[in-house]
Amino acid sequence: MALGTATAPYELRFDTGRVCLDLLATTHPAERLDSLPVLRAWITGSGLVPPGTALVHADASWPPAFRELRGRLAPLLRGRP
């Protein structure tokens, strides 16, 4: 990250160029996907759904599921089992 462009501690980032890396960025320096509204914002902001998509079918099971997905992606992207 360029000098002077650090994000706020809980600001969502979409600057890696890949959705999988943006998902990994939701855990450092602090957990960001800690609520359904934040996850909905991340899903929309990442471009996984078109802007304005309501995501009304998302429920409380989604944040833990996305955190599990992120946990499974991390070793793959880092090249470690």
Buried (B, 14 or more C-beta within 10 A) or exposed (E): EEEEEEEEEEEBBEEEEEBBBBBBBBBEEEEBBEEBEBBBBBBBBBEEEEEEEEBEEBEEEBBEEBBEEBEEBBEEEEEEE
